[in-house]
Amino acid sequence: MPTRRAVRHSFTILAATAVLSGTLVSVAEATPPGIPSATTAKSELASLAVKADGSQTGYSRDKFPHWINQSGSCDTREEVLKRDGTGVTVDSSCQPTAGRWYSVYDSTWVNDSSDVDIDHIVPLSEAWKSGASAWTTAKRQEFANNLTISQLIAVTASSNRSKGDKDPSAWKPPNTSVHCIYAREWIWVKYTYKLSLQSAEKTALTQMLGTC
């Protein structure tokens, strides 16, 4: 498994240019070591079971406990805010006191952490329908707080709520330049946890990998 440092989220450092407070801000392109290549992602995608979604019956976000303590006074959300932000400082309770966040879903800068959502790349509801309903609560907690794979990302609240619990056949980031990495990361999560795919979902991911 890659280290937390190695998995500093690629979405936050993708090639982008934005205007923030009247200043032109450039975000350098980089990809952390842990994210599979497009070739590896295609192989992982091919290995996943394809079948219809399971039942939503019994699903609750409470069955995926989050956000849990990660280190010191910092919980998972706060760790992602620190990891994905620029110039982030925190107080003694790990609450951000300064910083800014670039949401790659919609190419938007955010200056207030209260306007940032931490998105689960593979939504909890989607995980439930594709295999997590059979997991223990401990495994679902691990899934919902996993910082060692590409499962968590800081994005605008509006883009996160637009996505909801949709898979790539029903929602893709409006910022088309990140479709390649979004597909690779979605596949990485599903492959890591051996979650199934719908046929339309697999088709959409294959098309997105074609943009790499």
Backbone hydrogen bonds, N-H to C=O, Kabsch-Sander energy under -0.5 kcal/mol:
donor,donor_aa,acceptor,acceptor_aa,energy
7,V,3,T,-1.5
8,R,5,R,-1.4
12,T,9,H,-1.1
13,I,10,S,-1.6
14,L,11,F,-0.8
16,A,27,V,-1.4
18,A,25,V,-2.2
20,L,18,A,-0.6
20,L,23,T,-2.7
23,T,20,L,-2.3
25,V,18,A,-3.1
25,V,23,T,-0.5
27,V,16,A,-2.5
28,A,26,S,-0.6
30,A,13,I,-0.6
34,G,6,A,-0.7
35,I,32,P,-0.9
41,A,37,S,-2.8
42,K,38,A,-2.3
43,S,39,T,-1.7
44,E,40,T,-2.8
45,L,41,A,-2.9
46,A,42,K,-2.0
47,S,43,S,-1.0
47,S,44,E,-0.6
48,L,44,E,-0.6
48,L,45,L,-1.1
51,K,49,A,-0.6
51,K,197,L,-3.0
54,G,129,K,-3.1
59,Y,56,Q,-2.3
63,K,60,S,-1.9
64,F,61,R,-2.1
70,Q,74,C,-3.3
71,S,74,C,-1.6
74,C,71,S,-2.8
76,T,68,I,-1.6
79,E,75,D,-2.2
80,V,76,T,-2.2
81,L,77,R,-2.3
82,K,78,E,-2.1
83,R,79,E,-2.5
84,D,80,V,-3.1
85,G,81,L,-1.2
86,T,100,R,-2.8
89,T,98,A,-1.7
91,D,95,Q,-2.1
94,C,91,D,-2.1
97,T,89,T,-3.3
98,A,89,T,-1.3
100,R,86,T,-1.5
101,W,110,V,-2.7
102,Y,84,D,-0.5
103,S,101,W,-0.7
103,S,108,T,-3.4
104,V,102,Y,-0.8
106,D,103,S,-0.6
107,S,103,S,-0.7
108,T,103,S,-1.8
110,V,101,W,-2.6
115,D,112,D,-2.2
116,V,113,S,-1.6
117,D,155,V,-3.0
119,D,117,D,-0.8
119,D,153,I,-3.0
121,I,119,D,-0.7
121,I,151,Q,-2.6
127,A,123,P,-2.6
128,W,124,L,-2.4
129,K,125,S,-2.0
130,S,126,E,-1.1
130,S,127,A,-0.5
131,G,128,W,-1.0
132,A,127,A,-2.9
133,S,128,W,-1.3
134,A,131,G,-1.5
135,W,132,A,-1.5
140,R,136,T,-2.1
141,Q,137,T,-2.4
142,E,138,A,-2.0
143,F,139,K,-2.3
144,A,140,R,-2.2
145,N,141,Q,-0.9
145,N,142,E,-0.8
146,N,143,F,-0.9
151,Q,149,I,-1.5
152,L,149,I,-0.5
153,I,119,D,-1.5
155,V,117,D,-2.7
155,V,153,I,-0.6
157,A,115,D,-1.7
160,N,156,T,-2.1
161,R,157,A,-2.3
162,S,158,S,-1.7
163,K,159,S,-2.0
164,G,160,N,-2.4
166,K,163,K,-2.0
170,A,167,D,-2.3
171,W,167,D,-1.7
175,N,105,Y,-2.3
176,T,174,P,-1.2
178,V,175,N,-1.7
179,H,176,T,-1.6
182,Y,178,V,-2.9
183,A,179,H,-2.3
184,R,180,C,-2.2
185,E,181,I,-2.6
186,W,182,Y,-2.6
187,I,183,A,-2.6
188,W,184,R,-2.0
189,V,185,E,-2.2
190,K,186,W,-2.3
191,Y,187,I,-3.1
192,T,188,W,-2.5
193,Y,189,V,-1.9
194,K,190,K,-0.5
194,K,191,Y,-0.7
195,L,190,K,-2.3
196,S,130,S,-2.2
197,L,49,A,-2.6
202,K,198,Q,-2.3
203,T,199,S,-2.2
204,A,200,A,-2.2
205,L,201,E,-2.4
206,T,202,K,-2.4
207,Q,203,T,-2.1
208,M,204,A,-2.2
209,L,205,L,-2.4
210,G,206,T,-1.1
211,T,208,M,-1.6
212,C,209,L,-1.6
